[in-house]
Amino acid sequence: MDSCVMIWNMKPHMRAYRFDGHKDAVTSVQFSPSGHLVASCSRDKTVRLWVPSMKAESTVFRAHTATVRSVNFSGDGQSLVTGSDDKTIKVWTVHRQKFLFSLNQHINWVRCAKFSPDDRLIVSSSDDKTIKLWDKNSRDCIHSFYEHAGYANHVDFHPSGTCIAAASTDNSVKVWDIRSHKMLQHYQVHSGVVNSLSFHPAGNFLITASRDSTMKILDLVEGKLLYTLHGHQGPVTCVAFSRTGEYFASGGSDEQVMVWKSNFDECADTVRVQRSTASSLQVPPASSTNQPTFNLQPSVLHGQTSKPAALFSKQDSQTAANTQNCNRNGNHSRATHPHTYRNPNTGSSSTHPQTQSLLQHSPQAQAQSHASDRSTTPGLASTLEHIIGQLDILTQTVSLLEQRLTLTEDNLKECLQNQVEIGLLLQRKEEV
């Protein structure tokens, strides 16, 4: 791992900015709500607050005594909360740039700490197999959720603030109600440790990232697995929606950052998910069928390059969402396995809902999946145009490099000639 923070520009052909300052691997990074600041934390036991500009100015926060694994802005952007291997959660003020207080009841490393949407609560997860809910003002632990089979790598609040989701080392994802302290949903959809998760801002979808090299999109209203996303060549270590939900980004151990475009549109009982590249590929027109299809191309951020990777598939018939539900009466019921249909034309499959709404704040109506059989010709034409454009840019770059190389060679020859002339002059002076 390197120790830098990268700020990527989503505009085509724009370079990324590399910020150096940490002395060891960076473990977490987040933009402030306004986008004017970036917070990062590292194995070097520090937290840094950056101004995302070419000057790369940063302020160092020191108080932790071990690796800092998590950093998170409050909703108003006035505070930071961090979690560390020193078993503490610390809260900082952003503008005064000072440490405020610690929360100290965990007895093992703290993996993650997040503010609630209203900034009144803090949730944290630890290797001690607990997820703790804290009152920010009183600094008291108001409840502990217990993980029996593993510990939670990542935890976050639902946008409504009424529940939390945890990504666990037992390959599961759990959703808990913070008012009743009951488990609302239990998804056993990954075949490896779940490293990260993120709620869609609308609150109806949850995306998860796992060591099994996949990401999963979960429908929280119906309590089922919608899609499986393939793209990374190894464990997926993090995933996050943008603040508007228009995009989500994923990072993996393959040293790639992928940016995905997500359209979660619920109209006429249709749930559609589309994905396109940063080069604005046009989505082909849809025709009505009984299966949703995917023709998706992520934008891959790797070094200074952007390249597509076309590995995105629907959940196949070998995996199904196994959800544990809690209805309005507090009774638990086991969700049925969703039916899966494979589209022979695209190799993708669709998953149809068989369960009711599970979250108390969610609508009760079931969404019936409709699909589209897209023509591939417009998408292919757009892809070819993008490739041609990239080749033109590469040609111009090579030409420019050749010119610079020629100029450098000329300068080198001139320097050598000057050195020879100086040497001759010195010899003449010595002879005289």
N, C-alpha and C positions, 0 to 999 in steps of 0.2 A: 504493500500500500504506500502511496505517496502521502505527503502531508499538506497538500494544497486544497484550496477551495476554487471550484470552477463556476463561473457565471456564464450561462449560455444565452445567446441572442436567438430568438425564434425566427427572426427574419432570414430568408434564404441567403446563403453566401456570406453571412456575417460571422466574424470570428468570436471565439469564446475568450473570456478573460480569466487568467490564472492568478489567484491571490496566494501568496506565500506568507507564512507567519507562524503557523503551528510547527512544532518540533517533532511531531509523531502523527500517526494516522488520524484522519478526521472521521469521527463516528456518526455525526448528525449535523444537519444544516437546515435552516428555515428562514424564509423571508418574513419580515414584519408585515402586519396587515396592510400598511400603507405602501409597502414595496420599497421604501427608502432605506431600509437597513437589512442586513443579513446577519444572523447569529450562527455560530458554529462551535462545536466542542470536539475535544480530541483526547487521545490517549496521553497527551502531554499534561493532563490534569487541568487544562485551562479552558475557558470560554472566551471567544472573541466576537466582538461586534464590529461588523464591516460596513463601510459606506460603499455601495456597489458602483464605483466609478473607476476610471483609469488610474487614479492615484492609489487605489487599494488601501485606503487608510483604515486602521482597525484599533480598537481598544481592548485590552486584555483584562479579563475578570479572573482573579485567583482566590479560591477559598477551598476547593476540593483537594483532597489528599491522594486521590487515585484517578484512574481513567474516568472521564465524563462521557457517558454513553447517550445522553438524550438532552436536547434543548428545545424549548417551545415558548413562543410568544403568547402573552395573554391577548384576549380579543381586542382590547383597547390599545395594544402595543406599548403599554407603560411598564410591563413587567416581563421577566424571563423566569422559567422554572427549569431546573436541570436535575438529572439523576446520575448517580455515580457509583463506581465500585467501592467507594468508601462507605456505602450503605446509607447515604443521606440523600435527601431531596433539598435543594436550595432554591430560594426565591431571591431575585435581584431586581433592582430598579433600573430601567433603561436610561432615562435622561440624566439621573444623578450618577449612574454607572457604579452602583454600590451594592454590596451584599446585604440582604435584609434579614433573613432568618433561615433556619434549617428545620426539616422534619425528620425525626430520627428513629422511628419504630421498626424499620426493616432490619432483619438480622442477616441479610446477605446482599449481594450486589443488586443495585437498582438498575433495571434495564430501560425503563421508560417512565416519563412523567409528563402529564398534559393538563392544561387548564380546561375547565368546562366552558361552554360558549358564553355564559354570563360572568365568568371569572370568579365566581364564588367558591368553586370547588377545585380540587386537584386530584387526579387519579394517578396512581403509580403501580408499577409491576416490578417484581423482584424474583431473584433466584431462590428466595425462601418460600416459593410457591404460594405467595399471597398477592392479591391485588387490593390496594388500600385506597379508600376514599377519604379525603381530607377537607376540612373546612379551612379556607384560606385565612379568614379573619381570626378565628379562635385558635388556629394551628393544631386542632385536635383531629385524631383519626376517628371518623364517625362510623366506619364499617370496614370490615375485611372480607373479601371474597377468597375462597380457598380453592387452589388447583391441586388435585390429588395425584394425577398421572404425570404432570410435568409443571413447568413454570411458563409464564407469559413473557414472550419476547417483546411484544408491543401491545399497547392498549390505547384506546381513544374514545372520546365522547361522541355520541350521536349528535347531529346538528340541533336536535330539539333539547338536548341536555338531560333527557329522561333515562337514558340507558348508556351502557358502555359496551365495547366489543374488545375481545382479547384474542391475540394470535399466540398459540401455545406450542410448546415443544412436543406435545403428544399428538401433533398433526391436526389438531382441531381448532375451530373458531367458535367462540362462545359469545352470546349476547346476554347481558344482565340488566335487569331493571334496577336502578339505583334507589327507587322509592320503596318497592316491596322486597328488594334484595333477592328476587327470584331469577332463575335462569329462564330467559325467554326463548332462546334458540341455541341449538348445538349442531354445528356443521362438521361432518367428518368427510371432507371431500378431497383432501390432499393426501399424498402418499409419503410426504416428508414434513419436516419441521416447518411450521408457518412463521415466517420472519417479520412480516409487516402487513398492515391493512390500512384502508382509508375509506371513510364514508363519502358518498356522493353528497354534495351540498343540499340536494333536494331531500335526502334522507331515506330514499327508497332502495338504494343499492349500496353494496359493500364490495370492495375489491380487495383481494388477499394475494400475498406473494409468498412463495414457498421454496424450500430447498429442493423440491422435486422438479425445479426448473419451469414451473407453470405459475400463471396467475388465474384466479377464479373470480368471476363476477356473480355475486349472490343477490337474488331478489328478496329483500327483507319483508316486503308486503306479503308475498306468497310463500316465503320460507323455503325457497328452492334454489338450486344451482342453475344459473342461466348459461354461462359460457366458460370455456376453458381457453386461455390464451397461451400460445406458444411463441417464443421469440428468442429468449435468452438461451445460450448454450452452457447452462450450468445453473446453480442456485440463484434465485431471484432474491435479492437482499432487502429491497425497499420498493415501495410504491406509494404514490400520493396523487390525489386529484388536485387540479388547480382550484382557485377560490370560486370560479364560476362553474366548475364542473365540465367545462368545454373540452378540457384535455386532462389526461393523467400521464404521469411519467413513472418509469420503472428503472431500477438499476440492478446489475447483477455481478456475480463474480467473474463474468466474462469481460469485465472492464468496459461494458457498454451501458449507455444511458439511452433508453428508448422513450420517445414521446408519442403518445397515442391520442387520436381525436375521438371523443366519445359523444354520440348523440343519443341521449336517453329520452325519447319522445313517446309520451303516452297519449295517443289520440285514436279514436275509433277502435278502442280495445286492442291497440297494437303497441307492442314493445319492440323497438328497433335499436340496434346498436351498429354503428358504422365506424369505420376507421380509415384514415387517409394519411398521406405523407405530408411533410412540411412544404412540399412543392405544390400543394393545392391540387391534387388529382381530383378530377371531376367524378362524382359517383354516378354510375350508369343508372338509367331510368329503371324503376321497379315495375314488375307485373305481379298480379295477385296470384299466390299459390298457397299451399298449406304448410310450407316450411320456411323459416327465416334462413337466409344465407349470408355468408360473410365473404367479401372480397376486399381484404384489408391490407394496408401497407403502412407499417410504422415508420416514423422518422427516427433514425438511429444516430445518437450523438456519441462519437468515438474519436477522441483526440480533437482534430480540427476538421473532421470530415462528417458528412451526413450521407448515409446510405440506407436503402430500404431492406427490410427483411420480411418476407411474405410467409410467416408461420403463425397463423391465427386460426384456430379451429373451434367449433362448438364442442361442448361436452359429449363424449361418445357414450355408447351404451354400457360400457364397463364401469362408469362412475355415475353416482347419483347422490343428490343431496339427502343426507339423513338428518332431519331436523327434529329437535325436541321443542314442543310448542307450549305456550302458556296462554290460554284464552282469557276472555274478560272475567270469567267466573273463577279463574285461578286453577282450572283443571289442566293437567298435562296430557298431551296426546302425541303419539308418534306419527310423523308425516309419512305418507306413502312415497314409494320411489316414483319419480317422474317417468313418464313414457318418453322414449327417445326414438326419433325417426331420422334415418340417414338419407341425405340427398345424393343420388348417384351422380349427378352432374358436377357437384362441387366438392364432394367428399366430406361435407359438413353435416352435422346433425342438429336437430332441434329438440328442445326439451319443453314439454307441455306441463302446465301446473296441475297439481292434484291436491293442493292444500289451501287452507284458509289463511287470512291475514293473522300474523302472530304478534306484531307490535301493537301495544294498546293505543298508540297515537296514530297508527296507520289506518287508511280506509279499509273497509271490509270487502269491497268488491274484488273479485278475481279478474286478472287480466288474461285474456286469451291471446296466445301468440299467433300472429299472422306473419307471412313471409313474403319474400320477394325474390324472383328469379331474375338476376340482373344480367344484362348484356355485357360481355367482357370487352367488346371492341372499343368503345370510348375510353375505358380505363387503360387499355393497352396502348392506344394512341397517345394518351396523355403521358404514360410512362416513357414511351419512346421519345416524345418531345423533351421530357425532362432529362433523359440520358443524353440526347443530342446537345442540349444546353450545357450539361456538365462537361461533355467532351470539348465543346467550344471554349469553355472556361479553362480547362486543362491545357488546351492548345495555346491559348493566350499566355497562360502562366509559364509554360515551357519556353515560349518565345521570349518572354521577359527575362527568365532566368538565363537564357543563352546570351542575351544582350548584356546582362550584368556580368556574366562570366567573361565575355570578351573584354569588357571594360576593365575588369579586375586583372586579366592577363596583360593588357596594355600598361596598366599602372605598375604591375610587377616588373615588366621589362624596363620601364622608365626608371624605377627605383634601382634595379641592378646596374643600369648604365651610369646612373649618378654615383653609385658606390664605386664603380670602376674608375670613373673620372676623379673622385676624391682620393682614391688610393694612389693614382698616378701623381696627383699634385703633392701628396705627402712624401712620396718617394723623391720627387724632384727637390722638395725643400730639404730633405735629409742629405741629398747629394751636394747641395749648395752649402 
